[in-house]
Amino acid sequence: TFTALILQDCQHQIWTVQFSGKDTAFVSPRSQRYTIFGKVVSKGNCSDNSSNTFRLCRNFVCSTASEITREPVAKLFIVNNVELEEGTRLSVEINCGDLEVDEKASNLTILLLKD
């Protein structure tokens, strides 16, 4: 398929990332800038009727300093020029504690930006 060709031709430059709970399997191989796009889908019901959003963050704990973006759940998003240090892992925090990441429906694609 077309996607398979891209992945084959751009080894170590493009990653398709799945979720394990709120964490991803992606760890930045070096300090570099990336473009990140995809969607985060939740499962469950939010009991407080708040808007369903998520934060994509650097490392395991989401904070204002580690936040990369805040987006609506289940909508395709793109963030350009994201700087990640070597060893940084991406994680997600959903604004409603009753919701979980739908691991099968959520995915991220990460593209290495050339200097």
Biopython code that builds the backbone (N, CA, C, O; Angstrom):
import numpy as np
from Bio.PDB.StructureBuilder import StructureBuilder

atoms = [
    (1, "THR", "N", (0.836, -1.186, 0.000)),
    (1, "THR", "CA", (0.000, 0.000, 0.000)),
    (1, "THR", "C", (0.874, 1.241, 0.000)),
    (1, "THR", "O", (2.086, 1.169, 0.204)),
    (2, "PHE", "N", (0.234, 2.382, -0.234)),
    (2, "PHE", "CA", (0.959, 3.648, -0.271)),
    (2, "PHE", "C", (1.643, 3.936, 1.061)),
    (2, "PHE", "O", (2.805, 4.343, 1.086)),
    (3, "THR", "N", (0.933, 3.727, 2.166)),
    (3, "THR", "CA", (1.518, 3.965, 3.485)),
    (3, "THR", "C", (2.749, 3.098, 3.705)),
    (3, "THR", "O", (3.764, 3.571, 4.215)),
    (4, "ALA", "N", (2.660, 1.848, 3.327)),
    (4, "ALA", "CA", (3.797, 0.938, 3.503)),
    (4, "ALA", "C", (5.005, 1.429, 2.718)),
    (4, "ALA", "O", (6.135, 1.319, 3.194)),
    (5, "LEU", "N", (4.783, 1.969, 1.527)),
    (5, "LEU", "CA", (5.888, 2.498, 0.726)),
    (5, "LEU", "C", (6.539, 3.692, 1.410)),
    (5, "LEU", "O", (7.764, 3.811, 1.430)),
    (6, "ILE", "N", (5.725, 4.567, 1.964)),
    (6, "ILE", "CA", (6.280, 5.723, 2.673)),
    (6, "ILE", "C", (7.128, 5.258, 3.845)),
    (6, "ILE", "O", (8.247, 5.736, 4.026)),
    (7, "LEU", "N", (6.611, 4.336, 4.640)),
    (7, "LEU", "CA", (7.352, 3.857, 5.801)),
    (7, "LEU", "C", (8.646, 3.170, 5.381)),
    (7, "LEU", "O", (9.669, 3.314, 6.049)),
    (8, "GLN", "N", (8.608, 2.435, 4.296)),
    (8, "GLN", "CA", (9.802, 1.737, 3.836)),
    (8, "GLN", "C", (10.851, 2.731, 3.342)),
    (8, "GLN", "O", (12.039, 2.568, 3.620)),
    (9, "ASP", "N", (10.420, 3.757, 2.613)),
    (9, "ASP", "CA", (11.352, 4.713, 2.027)),
    (9, "ASP", "C", (11.897, 5.709, 3.042)),
    (9, "ASP", "O", (12.947, 6.307, 2.808)),
    (10, "CYS", "N", (11.220, 5.896, 4.140)),
    (10, "CYS", "CA", (11.605, 6.933, 5.099)),
    (10, "CYS", "C", (11.930, 6.332, 6.459)),
    (10, "CYS", "O", (11.542, 6.889, 7.486)),
    (11, "GLN", "N", (12.618, 5.234, 6.482)),
    (11, "GLN", "CA", (12.952, 4.582, 7.744)),
    (11, "GLN", "C", (13.677, 5.561, 8.664)),
    (11, "GLN", "O", (14.576, 6.279, 8.224)),
    (12, "HIS", "N", (13.295, 5.590, 9.923)),
    (12, "HIS", "CA", (13.848, 6.476, 10.954)),
    (12, "HIS", "C", (13.512, 7.947, 10.695)),
    (12, "HIS", "O", (14.163, 8.832, 11.250)),
    (13, "GLN", "N", (12.505, 8.219, 9.861)),
    (13, "GLN", "CA", (12.068, 9.580, 9.607)),
    (13, "GLN", "C", (10.567, 9.752, 9.799)),
    (13, "GLN", "O", (10.085, 10.877, 9.926)),
    (14, "ILE", "N", (9.824, 8.647, 9.823)),
    (14, "ILE", "CA", (8.380, 8.696, 10.028)),
    (14, "ILE", "C", (7.983, 7.517, 10.923)),
    (14, "ILE", "O", (8.436, 6.389, 10.725)),
    (15, "TRP", "N", (7.131, 7.802, 11.906)),
    (15, "TRP", "CA", (6.690, 6.767, 12.843)),
    (15, "TRP", "C", (5.173, 6.784, 12.913)),
    (15, "TRP", "O", (4.564, 7.850, 12.996)),
    (16, "THR", "N", (4.561, 5.608, 12.880)),
    (16, "THR", "CA", (3.142, 5.455, 13.162)),
    (16, "THR", "C", (3.052, 4.902, 14.574)),
    (16, "THR", "O", (3.588, 3.833, 14.867)),
    (17, "VAL", "N", (2.375, 5.628, 15.443)),
    (17, "VAL", "CA", (2.430, 5.357, 16.877)),
    (17, "VAL", "C", (1.059, 4.951, 17.402)),
    (17, "VAL", "O", (0.060, 5.613, 17.120)),
    (18, "GLN", "N", (1.013, 3.880, 18.153)),
    (18, "GLN", "CA", (-0.200, 3.432, 18.823)),
    (18, "GLN", "C", (-0.105, 3.780, 20.311)),
    (18, "GLN", "O", (0.954, 4.167, 20.805)),
    (19, "PHE", "N", (-1.212, 3.637, 21.002)),
    (19, "PHE", "CA", (-1.272, 3.944, 22.425)),
    (19, "PHE", "C", (-1.321, 2.683, 23.263)),
    (19, "PHE", "O", (-1.828, 1.646, 22.835)),
    (20, "SER", "N", (-0.782, 2.793, 24.464)),
    (20, "SER", "CA", (-0.928, 1.782, 25.498)),
    (20, "SER", "C", (-1.419, 2.544, 26.719)),
    (20, "SER", "O", (-0.625, 3.130, 27.455)),
    (21, "GLY", "N", (-2.726, 2.533, 26.928)),
    (21, "GLY", "CA", (-3.297, 3.403, 27.955)),
    (21, "GLY", "C", (-3.137, 4.845, 27.513)),
    (21, "GLY", "O", (-3.531, 5.203, 26.403)),
    (22, "LYS", "N", (-2.565, 5.670, 28.365)),
    (22, "LYS", "CA", (-2.355, 7.076, 28.030)),
    (22, "LYS", "C", (-0.959, 7.342, 27.479)),
    (22, "LYS", "O", (-0.630, 8.479, 27.143)),
    (23, "ASP", "N", (-0.152, 6.317, 27.388)),
    (23, "ASP", "CA", (1.217, 6.480, 26.910)),
    (23, "ASP", "C", (1.353, 5.964, 25.488)),
    (23, "ASP", "O", (0.561, 5.138, 25.033)),
    (24, "THR", "N", (2.363, 6.459, 24.795)),
    (24, "THR", "CA", (2.657, 5.979, 23.453)),
    (24, "THR", "C", (3.939, 5.169, 23.488)),
    (24, "THR", "O", (4.696, 5.211, 24.458)),
    (25, "ALA", "N", (4.164, 4.440, 22.422)),
    (25, "ALA", "CA", (5.386, 3.651, 22.311)),
    (25, "ALA", "C", (6.525, 4.470, 21.709)),
    (25, "ALA", "O", (7.644, 3.971, 21.589)),
    (26, "PHE", "N", (6.255, 5.724, 21.328)),
    (26, "PHE", "CA", (7.284, 6.542, 20.688)),
    (26, "PHE", "C", (8.205, 7.174, 21.722)),
    (26, "PHE", "O", (7.748, 7.788, 22.685)),
    (27, "VAL", "N", (9.501, 7.016, 21.511)),
    (27, "VAL", "CA", (10.523, 7.702, 22.303)),
    (27, "VAL", "C", (11.430, 8.411, 21.307)),
    (27, "VAL", "O", (11.962, 7.781, 20.393)),
    (28, "SER", "N", (11.607, 9.702, 21.476)),
    (28, "SER", "CA", (12.426, 10.474, 20.543)),
    (28, "SER", "C", (13.853, 9.926, 20.517)),
    (28, "SER", "O", (14.515, 9.887, 21.554)),
    (29, "PRO", "N", (14.339, 9.500, 19.339)),
    (29, "PRO", "CA", (15.671, 8.908, 19.262)),
    (29, "PRO", "C", (16.806, 9.914, 19.439)),
    (29, "PRO", "O", (17.941, 9.532, 19.726)),
    (30, "ARG", "N", (16.498, 11.193, 19.269)),
    (30, "ARG", "CA", (17.502, 12.248, 19.457)),
    (30, "ARG", "C", (16.766, 13.579, 19.631)),
    (30, "ARG", "O", (15.564, 13.660, 19.378)),
    (31, "SER", "N", (17.466, 14.595, 20.051)),
    (31, "SER", "CA", (16.856, 15.919, 20.154)),
    (31, "SER", "C", (16.622, 16.434, 18.738)),
    (31, "SER", "O", (17.559, 16.586, 17.954)),
    (32, "GLN", "N", (15.350, 16.701, 18.424)),
    (32, "GLN", "CA", (14.992, 17.022, 17.046)),
    (32, "GLN", "C", (13.626, 17.681, 17.019)),
    (32, "GLN", "O", (12.877, 17.619, 17.994)),
    (33, "ARG", "N", (13.301, 18.317, 15.893)),
    (33, "ARG", "CA", (11.975, 18.890, 15.673)),
    (33, "ARG", "C", (11.144, 17.922, 14.828)),
    (33, "ARG", "O", (11.658, 17.256, 13.930)),
    (34, "TYR", "N", (9.838, 17.861, 15.143)),
    (34, "TYR", "CA", (8.930, 16.939, 14.479)),
    (34, "TYR", "C", (7.625, 17.639, 14.117)),
    (34, "TYR", "O", (7.295, 18.685, 14.676)),
    (35, "THR", "N", (6.886, 17.051, 13.174)),
    (35, "THR", "CA", (5.482, 17.359, 12.944)),
    (35, "THR", "C", (4.706, 16.148, 13.443)),
    (35, "THR", "O", (5.038, 15.008, 13.116)),
    (36, "ILE", "N", (3.673, 16.404, 14.235)),
    (36, "ILE", "CA", (2.863, 15.326, 14.805)),
    (36, "ILE", "C", (1.421, 15.533, 14.358)),
    (36, "ILE", "O", (0.871, 16.626, 14.498)),
    (37, "PHE", "N", (0.810, 14.474, 13.819)),
    (37, "PHE", "CA", (-0.604, 14.560, 13.478)),
    (37, "PHE", "C", (-1.287, 13.234, 13.766)),
    (37, "PHE", "O", (-0.643, 12.193, 13.894)),
    (38, "GLY", "N", (-2.601, 13.299, 13.865)),
    (38, "GLY", "CA", (-3.378, 12.101, 14.154)),
    (38, "GLY", "C", (-4.645, 12.457, 14.890)),
    (38, "GLY", "O", (-5.165, 13.566, 14.767)),
    (39, "LYS", "N", (-5.140, 11.492, 15.665)),
    (39, "LYS", "CA", (-6.333, 11.747, 16.470)),
    (39, "LYS", "C", (-6.297, 10.871, 17.713)),
    (39, "LYS", "O", (-5.734, 9.777, 17.717)),
    (40, "VAL", "N", (-6.909, 11.385, 18.754)),
    (40, "VAL", "CA", (-7.070, 10.652, 20.005)),
    (40, "VAL", "C", (-8.567, 10.469, 20.206)),
    (40, "VAL", "O", (-9.323, 11.439, 20.252)),
    (41, "VAL", "N", (-8.981, 9.220, 20.323)),
    (41, "VAL", "CA", (-10.390, 8.880, 20.503)),
    (41, "VAL", "C", (-10.548, 8.325, 21.913)),
    (41, "VAL", "O", (-9.699, 7.578, 22.398)),
    (42, "SER", "N", (-11.653, 8.703, 22.566)),
    (42, "SER", "CA", (-11.880, 8.225, 23.932)),
    (42, "SER", "C", (-13.006, 7.206, 23.953)),
    (42, "SER", "O", (-13.811, 7.122, 23.025)),
    (43, "LYS", "N", (-13.045, 6.427, 25.040)),
    (43, "LYS", "CA", (-14.163, 5.509, 25.259)),
    (43, "LYS", "C", (-14.637, 5.697, 26.693)),
    (43, "LYS", "O", (-13.855, 5.992, 27.596)),
    (44, "GLY", "N", (-15.932, 5.519, 26.873)),
    (44, "GLY", "CA", (-16.538, 5.768, 28.171)),
    (44, "GLY", "C", (-17.416, 7.000, 28.111)),
    (44, "GLY", "O", (-17.560, 7.613, 27.053)),
    (45, "ASN", "N", (-18.002, 7.367, 29.236)),
    (45, "ASN", "CA", (-18.872, 8.533, 29.312)),
    (45, "ASN", "C", (-18.311, 9.528, 30.305)),
    (45, "ASN", "O", (-17.854, 9.161, 31.388)),
    (46, "CYS", "N", (-18.352, 10.786, 29.922)),
    (46, "CYS", "CA", (-17.893, 11.852, 30.809)),
    (46, "CYS", "C", (-19.079, 12.291, 31.667)),
    (46, "CYS", "O", (-20.061, 12.819, 31.145)),
    (47, "SER", "N", (-18.992, 12.077, 32.961)),
    (47, "SER", "CA", (-20.125, 12.330, 33.852)),
    (47, "SER", "C", (-20.369, 13.810, 34.135)),
    (47, "SER", "O", (-21.465, 14.180, 34.558)),
    (48, "ASP", "N", (-19.369, 14.663, 33.909)),
    (48, "ASP", "CA", (-19.567, 16.078, 34.264)),
    (48, "ASP", "C", (-19.966, 16.950, 33.071)),
    (48, "ASP", "O", (-19.993, 18.174, 33.197)),
    (49, "ASN", "N", (-20.278, 16.343, 31.907)),
    (49, "ASN", "CA", (-20.743, 17.054, 30.711)),
    (49, "ASN", "C", (-19.782, 18.129, 30.212)),
    (49, "ASN", "O", (-20.207, 19.062, 29.530)),
    (50, "SER", "N", (-18.522, 18.017, 30.531)),
    (50, "SER", "CA", (-17.558, 18.991, 30.027)),
    (50, "SER", "C", (-17.219, 18.670, 28.577)),
    (50, "SER", "O", (-17.497, 17.573, 28.093)),
    (51, "SER", "N", (-16.619, 19.635, 27.889)),
    (51, "SER", "CA", (-16.214, 19.372, 26.508)),
    (51, "SER", "C", (-15.106, 18.327, 26.529)),
    (51, "SER", "O", (-14.247, 18.341, 27.410)),
    (52, "ASN", "N", (-15.129, 17.446, 25.581)),
    (52, "ASN", "CA", (-14.214, 16.314, 25.546)),
    (52, "ASN", "C", (-12.938, 16.722, 24.810)),
    (52, "ASN", "O", (-12.916, 16.769, 23.580)),
    (53, "THR", "N", (-11.883, 17.015, 25.559)),
    (53, "THR", "CA", (-10.609, 17.423, 24.977)),
    (53, "THR", "C", (-9.488, 16.572, 25.562)),
    (53, "THR", "O", (-9.664, 15.887, 26.570)),
    (54, "PHE", "N", (-8.335, 16.633, 24.907)),
    (54, "PHE", "CA", (-7.157, 15.941, 25.417)),
    (54, "PHE", "C", (-5.957, 16.866, 25.303)),
    (54, "PHE", "O", (-5.961, 17.834, 24.543)),
    (55, "ARG", "N", (-4.927, 16.540, 26.080)),
    (55, "ARG", "CA", (-3.639, 17.232, 25.977)),
    (55, "ARG", "C", (-2.596, 16.211, 25.562)),
    (55, "ARG", "O", (-2.515, 15.126, 26.138)),
    (56, "LEU", "N", (-1.800, 16.558, 24.563)),
    (56, "LEU", "CA", (-0.646, 15.759, 24.175)),
    (56, "LEU", "C", (0.551, 16.373, 24.875)),
    (56, "LEU", "O", (0.791, 17.575, 24.766)),
    (57, "CYS", "N", (1.308, 15.545, 25.599)),
    (57, "CYS", "CA", (2.377, 16.069, 26.448)),
    (57, "CYS", "C", (3.690, 15.323, 26.249)),
    (57, "CYS", "O", (3.730, 14.191, 25.767)),
    (58, "ARG", "N", (4.755, 16.004, 26.639)),
    (58, "ARG", "CA", (6.074, 15.390, 26.690)),
    (58, "ARG", "C", (6.187, 14.675, 28.031)),
    (58, "ARG", "O", (5.936, 15.271, 29.078)),
    (59, "ASN", "N", (6.560, 13.417, 28.003)),
    (59, "ASN", "CA", (6.759, 12.586, 29.194)),
    (59, "ASN", "C", (5.441, 12.178, 29.829)),
    (59, "ASN", "O", (4.374, 12.461, 29.284)),
    (60, "PHE", "N", (5.506, 11.514, 30.976)),
    (60, "PHE", "CA", (4.339, 10.843, 31.546)),
    (60, "PHE", "C", (3.359, 11.775, 32.243)),
    (60, "PHE", "O", (2.162, 11.490, 32.266)),
    (61, "VAL", "N", (3.823, 12.863, 32.802)),
    (61, "VAL", "CA", (2.950, 13.760, 33.555)),
    (61, "VAL", "C", (2.665, 15.003, 32.722)),
    (61, "VAL", "O", (3.585, 15.709, 32.308)),
    (62, "CYS", "N", (1.375, 15.267, 32.478)),
    (62, "CYS", "CA", (0.996, 16.461, 31.729)),
    (62, "CYS", "C", (1.004, 17.668, 32.658)),
    (62, "CYS", "O", (0.407, 17.651, 33.734)),
    (63, "SER", "N", (1.684, 18.695, 32.224)),
    (63, "SER", "CA", (1.696, 19.970, 32.940)),
    (63, "SER", "C", (1.712, 21.065, 31.885)),
    (63, "SER", "O", (1.861, 20.779, 30.697)),
    (64, "THR", "N", (1.562, 22.302, 32.304)),
    (64, "THR", "CA", (1.615, 23.411, 31.360)),
    (64, "THR", "C", (2.943, 23.425, 30.620)),
    (64, "THR", "O", (2.978, 23.695, 29.419)),
    (65, "ALA", "N", (4.024, 23.141, 31.311)),
    (65, "ALA", "CA", (5.352, 23.158, 30.693)),
    (65, "ALA", "C", (5.556, 22.012, 29.708)),
    (65, "ALA", "O", (6.293, 22.160, 28.733)),
    (66, "SER", "N", (4.914, 20.872, 29.952)),
    (66, "SER", "CA", (5.125, 19.709, 29.081)),
    (66, "SER", "C", (4.083, 19.593, 27.964)),
    (66, "SER", "O", (4.206, 18.736, 27.089)),
    (67, "GLU", "N", (3.062, 20.446, 27.990)),
    (67, "GLU", "CA", (1.977, 20.364, 27.014)),
    (67, "GLU", "C", (2.445, 20.756, 25.617)),
    (67, "GLU", "O", (3.066, 21.803, 25.432)),
    (68, "ILE", "N", (2.144, 19.906, 24.634)),
    (68, "ILE", "CA", (2.445, 20.191, 23.232)),
    (68, "ILE", "C", (1.236, 20.838, 22.571)),
    (68, "ILE", "O", (1.372, 21.824, 21.847)),
    (69, "THR", "N", (0.053, 20.283, 22.820)),
    (69, "THR", "CA", (-1.182, 20.835, 22.262)),
    (69, "THR", "C", (-2.373, 20.357, 23.077)),
    (69, "THR", "O", (-2.301, 19.352, 23.784)),
    (70, "ARG", "N", (-3.472, 21.099, 22.965)),
    (70, "ARG", "CA", (-4.759, 20.718, 23.571)),
    (70, "ARG", "C", (-5.771, 20.746, 22.430)),
    (70, "ARG", "O", (-5.922, 21.762, 21.752)),
    (71, "GLU", "N", (-6.465, 19.627, 22.219)),
    (71, "GLU", "CA", (-7.335, 19.481, 21.054)),
    (71, "GLU", "C", (-8.624, 18.759, 21.429)),
    (71, "GLU", "O", (-8.680, 18.075, 22.452)),
    (72, "PRO", "N", (-9.674, 18.910, 20.593)),
    (72, "PRO", "CA", (-10.888, 18.113, 20.796)),
    (72, "PRO", "C", (-10.612, 16.636, 20.528)),
    (72, "PRO", "O", (-9.843, 16.292, 19.631)),
    (73, "VAL", "N", (-11.241, 15.777, 21.308)),
    (73, "VAL", "CA", (-11.113, 14.335, 21.107)),
    (73, "VAL", "C", (-11.774, 13.960, 19.778)),
    (73, "VAL", "O", (-12.784, 14.546, 19.392)),
    (74, "ALA", "N", (-11.196, 12.984, 19.088)),
    (74, "ALA", "CA", (-11.710, 12.376, 17.855)),
    (74, "ALA", "C", (-11.617, 13.280, 16.630)),
    (74, "ALA", "O", (-12.155, 12.928, 15.580)),
    (75, "LYS", "N", (-10.963, 14.419, 16.724)),
    (75, "LYS", "CA", (-10.754, 15.273, 15.557)),
    (75, "LYS", "C", (-9.301, 15.177, 15.134)),
    (75, "LYS", "O", (-8.397, 15.159, 15.968)),
    (76, "LEU", "N", (-9.090, 15.114, 13.829)),
    (76, "LEU", "CA", (-7.742, 15.074, 13.290)),
    (76, "LEU", "C", (-7.032, 16.381, 13.629)),
    (76, "LEU", "O", (-7.600, 17.459, 13.453)),
    (77, "PHE", "N", (-5.807, 16.294, 14.108)),
    (77, "PHE", "CA", (-5.046, 17.494, 14.447)),
    (77, "PHE", "C", (-3.646, 17.389, 13.854)),
    (77, "PHE", "O", (-3.182, 16.303, 13.506)),
    (78, "ILE", "N", (-2.988, 18.531, 13.746)),
    (78, "ILE", "CA", (-1.597, 18.584, 13.301)),
    (78, "ILE", "C", (-0.884, 19.670, 14.097)),
    (78, "ILE", "O", (-1.414, 20.763, 14.293)),
    (79, "VAL", "N", (0.317, 19.353, 14.548)),
    (79, "VAL", "CA", (1.146, 20.315, 15.271)),
    (79, "VAL", "C", (2.513, 20.309, 14.597)),
    (79, "VAL", "O", (3.166, 19.269, 14.516)),
    (80, "ASN", "N", (2.939, 21.461, 14.120)),
    (80, "ASN", "CA", (4.224, 21.581, 13.433)),
    (80, "ASN", "C", (5.319, 22.051, 14.372)),
    (80, "ASN", "O", (5.062, 22.709, 15.380)),
    (81, "ASN", "N", (6.532, 21.702, 14.023)),
    (81, "ASN", "CA", (7.721, 22.249, 14.675)),
    (81, "ASN", "C", (7.767, 21.952, 16.176)),
    (81, "ASN", "O", (8.072, 22.831, 16.982)),
    (82, "VAL", "N", (7.462, 20.708, 16.539)),
    (82, "VAL", "CA", (7.491, 20.280, 17.942)),
    (82, "VAL", "C", (8.910, 19.836, 18.277)),
    (82, "VAL", "O", (9.441, 18.914, 17.658)),
    (83, "GLU", "N", (9.509, 20.485, 19.241)),
    (83, "GLU", "CA", (10.868, 20.111, 19.641)),
    (83, "GLU", "C", (10.805, 19.095, 20.781)),
    (83, "GLU", "O", (10.203, 19.345, 21.826)),
    (84, "LEU", "N", (11.442, 17.941, 20.553)),
    (84, "LEU", "CA", (11.512, 16.900, 21.573)),
    (84, "LEU", "C", (12.966, 16.585, 21.852)),
    (84, "LEU", "O", (13.772, 16.466, 20.930)),
    (85, "GLU", "N", (13.297, 16.452, 23.111)),
    (85, "GLU", "CA", (14.657, 16.076, 23.485)),
    (85, "GLU", "C", (14.819, 14.569, 23.377)),
    (85, "GLU", "O", (13.835, 13.831, 23.429)),
    (86, "GLU", "N", (16.039, 14.118, 23.230)),
    (86, "GLU", "CA", (16.318, 12.689, 23.150)),
    (86, "GLU", "C", (15.739, 11.975, 24.369)),
    (86, "GLU", "O", (15.923, 12.424, 25.500)),
    (87, "GLY", "N", (15.044, 10.872, 24.140)),
    (87, "GLY", "CA", (14.465, 10.087, 25.227)),
    (87, "GLY", "C", (13.078, 10.520, 25.661)),
    (87, "GLY", "O", (12.487, 9.890, 26.539)),
    (88, "THR", "N", (12.538, 11.590, 25.063)),
    (88, "THR", "CA", (11.208, 12.063, 25.431)),
    (88, "THR", "C", (10.145, 11.098, 24.925)),
    (88, "THR", "O", (10.162, 10.699, 23.760)),
    (89, "ARG", "N", (9.229, 10.729, 25.795)),
    (89, "ARG", "CA", (8.087, 9.873, 25.437)),
    (89, "ARG", "C", (6.843, 10.758, 25.430)),
    (89, "ARG", "O", (6.732, 11.682, 26.235)),
    (90, "LEU", "N", (5.910, 10.476, 24.524)),
    (90, "LEU", "CA", (4.671, 11.234, 24.444)),
    (90, "LEU", "C", (3.577, 10.548, 25.249)),
    (90, "LEU", "O", (3.513, 9.320, 25.303)),
    (91, "SER", "N", (2.717, 11.348, 25.876)),
    (91, "SER", "CA", (1.572, 10.806, 26.606)),
    (91, "SER", "C", (0.364, 11.706, 26.386)),
    (91, "SER", "O", (0.487, 12.811, 25.857)),
    (92, "VAL", "N", (-0.802, 11.223, 26.799)),
    (92, "VAL", "CA", (-2.060, 11.931, 26.601)),
    (92, "VAL", "C", (-2.801, 12.013, 27.924)),
    (92, "VAL", "O", (-2.779, 11.079, 28.726)),
    (93, "GLU", "N", (-3.457, 13.144, 28.136)),
    (93, "GLU", "CA", (-4.342, 13.308, 29.292)),
    (93, "GLU", "C", (-5.695, 13.771, 28.771)),
    (93, "GLU", "O", (-5.784, 14.794, 28.092)),
    (94, "ILE", "N", (-6.742, 13.028, 29.085)),
    (94, "ILE", "CA", (-8.099, 13.402, 28.686)),
    (94, "ILE", "C", (-8.715, 14.188, 29.830)),
    (94, "ILE", "O", (-8.529, 13.844, 30.997)),
    (95, "ASN", "N", (-9.464, 15.266, 29.490)),
    (95, "ASN", "CA", (-9.952, 16.193, 30.513)),
    (95, "ASN", "C", (-10.963, 15.587, 31.468)),
    (95, "ASN", "O", (-11.198, 16.151, 32.537)),
    (96, "CYS", "N", (-11.562, 14.476, 31.130)),
    (96, "CYS", "CA", (-12.560, 13.850, 31.995)),
    (96, "CYS", "C", (-11.990, 12.554, 32.549)),
    (96, "CYS", "O", (-11.629, 11.659, 31.785)),
    (97, "GLY", "N", (-11.910, 12.449, 33.846)),
    (97, "GLY", "CA", (-11.295, 11.287, 34.482)),
    (97, "GLY", "C", (-12.002, 9.967, 34.224)),
    (97, "GLY", "O", (-11.412, 8.902, 34.409)),
    (98, "ASP", "N", (-13.287, 10.023, 33.789)),
    (98, "ASP", "CA", (-14.040, 8.796, 33.527)),
    (98, "ASP", "C", (-13.720, 8.190, 32.162)),
    (98, "ASP", "O", (-14.143, 7.069, 31.877)),
    (99, "LEU", "N", (-12.991, 8.900, 31.322)),
    (99, "LEU", "CA", (-12.720, 8.446, 29.960)),
    (99, "LEU", "C", (-11.348, 7.816, 29.841)),
    (99, "LEU", "O", (-10.412, 8.178, 30.553)),
    (100, "GLU", "N", (-11.249, 6.865, 28.925)),
    (100, "GLU", "CA", (-9.978, 6.215, 28.621)),
    (100, "GLU", "C", (-9.659, 6.432, 27.154)),
    (100, "GLU", "O", (-10.555, 6.714, 26.357)),
    (101, "VAL", "N", (-8.393, 6.304, 26.790)),
    (101, "VAL", "CA", (-7.990, 6.364, 25.393)),
    (101, "VAL", "C", (-8.446, 5.074, 24.714)),
    (101, "VAL", "O", (-8.181, 3.977, 25.206)),
    (102, "ASP", "N", (-9.131, 5.214, 23.587)),
    (102, "ASP", "CA", (-9.490, 4.051, 22.773)),
    (102, "ASP", "C", (-8.250, 3.691, 21.959)),
    (102, "ASP", "O", (-7.962, 4.317, 20.939)),
    (103, "GLU", "N", (-7.523, 2.679, 22.419)),
    (103, "GLU", "CA", (-6.225, 2.333, 21.834)),
    (103, "GLU", "C", (-6.333, 1.893, 20.380)),
    (103, "GLU", "O", (-5.411, 2.124, 19.598)),
    (104, "LYS", "N", (-7.445, 1.265, 20.004)),
    (104, "LYS", "CA", (-7.599, 0.779, 18.627)),
    (104, "LYS", "C", (-7.923, 1.905, 17.654)),
    (104, "LYS", "O", (-7.499, 1.857, 16.499)),
    (105, "ALA", "N", (-8.661, 2.912, 18.095)),
    (105, "ALA", "CA", (-9.094, 3.985, 17.203)),
    (105, "ALA", "C", (-8.149, 5.185, 17.198)),
    (105, "ALA", "O", (-8.227, 6.023, 16.300)),
    (106, "SER", "N", (-7.268, 5.279, 18.173)),
    (106, "SER", "CA", (-6.354, 6.421, 18.283)),
    (106, "SER", "C", (-5.023, 6.104, 17.625)),
    (106, "SER", "O", (-4.543, 4.971, 17.675)),
    (107, "ASN", "N", (-4.433, 7.119, 17.007)),
    (107, "ASN", "CA", (-3.090, 6.940, 16.444)),
    (107, "ASN", "C", (-2.439, 8.285, 16.194)),
    (107, "ASN", "O", (-3.115, 9.301, 16.032)),
    (108, "LEU", "N", (-1.140, 8.275, 16.165)),
    (108, "LEU", "CA", (-0.351, 9.458, 15.839)),
    (108, "LEU", "C", (0.632, 9.093, 14.743)),
    (108, "LEU", "O", (1.103, 7.958, 14.668)),
    (109, "THR", "N", (0.934, 10.054, 13.902)),
    (109, "THR", "CA", (2.014, 9.910, 12.946)),
    (109, "THR", "C", (2.999, 11.020, 13.252)),
    (109, "THR", "O", (2.616, 12.178, 13.416)),
    (110, "ILE", "N", (4.261, 10.663, 13.326)),
    (110, "ILE", "CA", (5.306, 11.615, 13.691)),
    (110, "ILE", "C", (6.314, 11.667, 12.559)),
    (110, "ILE", "O", (6.870, 10.642, 12.166)),
    (111, "LEU", "N", (6.549, 12.862, 12.034)),
    (111, "LEU", "CA", (7.495, 13.057, 10.940)),
    (111, "LEU", "C", (8.688, 13.840, 11.440)),
    (111, "LEU", "O", (8.531, 14.871, 12.094)),
    (112, "LEU", "N", (9.860, 13.365, 11.142)),
    (112, "LEU", "CA", (11.101, 14.048, 11.485)),
    (112, "LEU", "C", (11.268, 15.230, 10.543)),
    (112, "LEU", "O", (11.164, 15.065, 9.328)),
    (113, "LEU", "N", (11.524, 16.416, 11.079)),
    (113, "LEU", "CA", (11.776, 17.593, 10.252)),
    (113, "LEU", "C", (13.267, 17.720, 10.004)),
    (113, "LEU", "O", (14.074, 17.559, 10.920)),
    (114, "LYS", "N", (13.618, 18.001, 8.795)),
    (114, "LYS", "CA", (15.030, 18.189, 8.443)),
    (114, "LYS", "C", (15.465, 19.586, 8.848)),
    (114, "LYS", "O", (14.703, 20.545, 8.727)),
    (115, "ASP", "N", (16.692, 19.692, 9.329)),
    (115, "ASP", "CA", (17.238, 21.010, 9.691)),
    (115, "ASP", "C", (17.589, 21.793, 8.453)),
    (115, "ASP", "O", (18.062, 22.925, 8.552)),
]
sb = StructureBuilder()
sb.init_structure("model")
sb.init_model(0)
sb.init_chain("A")
sb.init_seg("    ")
for serial, (resi, resn, name, xyz) in enumerate(atoms, 1):
    if name == "N":
        sb.init_residue(resn, " ", resi, " ")
    sb.init_atom(name, np.array(xyz, "f"), 0.0, 1.0, " ", f" {name:<3s}", serial, name[0])
structure = sb.get_structure()
